[in-house]
Amino acid sequence: MSTTDLAPVQIRSFDKLYIGGKWVEPSSDAIIESVSPITEEVIATVPAGKAADIDAAVAAARKAFDEGPWPRLSPKERADYLVRIREELAKRVPELVDAFTAEIGAANGASVAFTNNALKMFDDASTLWERFEWVKERSWDNGSGYITYDPVGVVGVIIPWNGPVATAALKMAPALAAGCTVVLKPASEAAAEIMMMAEAFEAAGLPEGVVSIVPAAREDAERLAAHPDVDKITFTGSTAVGKRLMELASDRIARITLELGGKSAAIIADDIPVEDFVPGLAFAGIGHSGQVCAAITRILVPRERQDEIIEALKQVYESVKVGDPREPDTALGPLSSARQRERVLNYIEIGKEEGARVVTGGKAPEHLERGYYVEPTLFADVRPDMRIAQEEIFGPVVVVIPFDSIDEAVEIANGTVYGLSGAVYAKDHDLAVSIANRVRTGQISINGWDMCVTQPFGGFKQSGLGREGNVEGLSAFLEPKLVQGATPPAK
């Protein structure tokens, strides 16, 4: 495909920042350029927030929390605002979908699914007020009282590029439901789409200061995490950055929620036919070009079945259309950036050097002259200790690892520093459940795979701290307080 074959990619630019509910001039003329991974060309610009802009956003959030109405509204009143936000986002779904595809390269189907997930998250958060027990009576040997819950305060939200609106919704919706005020720092790669989301917050009519959105370079994001007036940080991204944010938060004992990396495994029992699991499982590892933290990138198979399963996976991967993500029959678009493609191709070379065998894929598609593409790649002859079996690649790269017993399979599944997602495939339901209960991971699916974000989502070990989604996610933005010697107030 030549450059002239590609339809032009263009989305809206922005020249102001959204601070405290108002569009304001940035403190400098620095900009962030959005480069489309489809054409490798600049398609939009947004202001690059600096320290002064982050300080202004935090000051607005601090004032709104300390003096404004938001934390003092009833949970039901805040929920009504969440319904409005959801309605405003729904009006903007077509533009948000197009922007996600243009900025990140998500195939249209993935872009629609991610964007609709944002609506689901606001739907769910708008009903939390009914499901959470805001006041709990307590009694003990020599006294009684009640527990109530206060919002944690000003929340700094730092999100990645691989699902910007959905990830922002996952964090902001429960934070707002709890009564917190929010400063959002989006990833530079997807900043224009998030500024479109800011328009939905503006249209919903939130009180002044409750929400600010400040795109900024990575180094400037530390200003938000280290700010003394930020009470909590919630971050999704790499484990390395998560560790750095923990350091910054530790200076003032700031609360922190981290959703980090993954190297999730699927365990295949010996009783399930390949046609019952391979079509769905194949895409659990490469969907959105593998740029999903919970992707199933390790497939653990009975040794005597590995040739059969590898061949079935190979057939699926070689049938996948890789190309312009705007075309309706495209299954895989490009990786998000040149840097990301270089990282993935480097890991493929590492796998070869370690002695693993490329079954299919392993390179950039030869028919695509422009764009940051990598073919769906399947490795065989993989040992559990190889880097490609231990480290998060964040691309369309899947490894097959054989095992000789279920005990060994569980040991391999648990044998990384991560524990975010997983799957078990077996005809024997009791066997599948028993295996799932032994895998140390935040979510695990049986005979399928899903990343359910309206239920508790998060990881064990270096996959993160805390949970997002449902009442557990709301709890992360609340501080319990014991009131002794009193009866609960009327609801």
JOBELKA-V877986 format. One record per run of one state. SS is the DSSP state (helix for helix, strand for strand, loop for the rest). FROM is the first residue (numbers start at 1). LEN is the number of residues. Records with the same first field share a line. If there is no record, write none. Layout:
SS=FROM-LEN / FROM-LEN
This chain:
loop=1-2 / 6-10 / 20-2 / 26-5 / 36-6 / 48-1 / 50-1 / 68-2 / 73-2 / 92-1 / 105-3 / 126-2 / 132-3 / 141-2 / 152-2 / 159-5 / 179-2 / 186-2 / 205-6 / 214-2 / 217-1 / 227-5 / 237-2 / 251-4 / 260-4 / 269-5 / 277-1 / 291-5 / 320-2 / 323-9 / 333-5 / 355-2 / 361-16 / 381-6 / 391-6 / 404-2 / 414-8 / 426-3 / 437-8 / 447-10 / 458-3 / 466-2 / 469-1 / 476-2 / 485-7
helix=3-3 / 51-17 / 70-3 / 75-17 / 93-12 / 108-18 / 128-4 / 164-15 / 188-17 / 218-9 / 239-12 / 274-3 / 278-13 / 303-17 / 338-17 / 387-4 / 406-8 / 429-8 / 461-3 / 470-6
strand=16-4 / 22-4 / 31-5 / 42-6 / 49-1 / 135-6 / 143-9 / 154-5 / 181-5 / 211-3 / 216-1 / 232-5 / 255-5 / 264-5 / 296-7 / 322-1 / 332-1 / 357-4 / 377-4 / 397-7 / 422-4 / 445-2 / 457-1 / 464-2 / 468-1 / 478-7
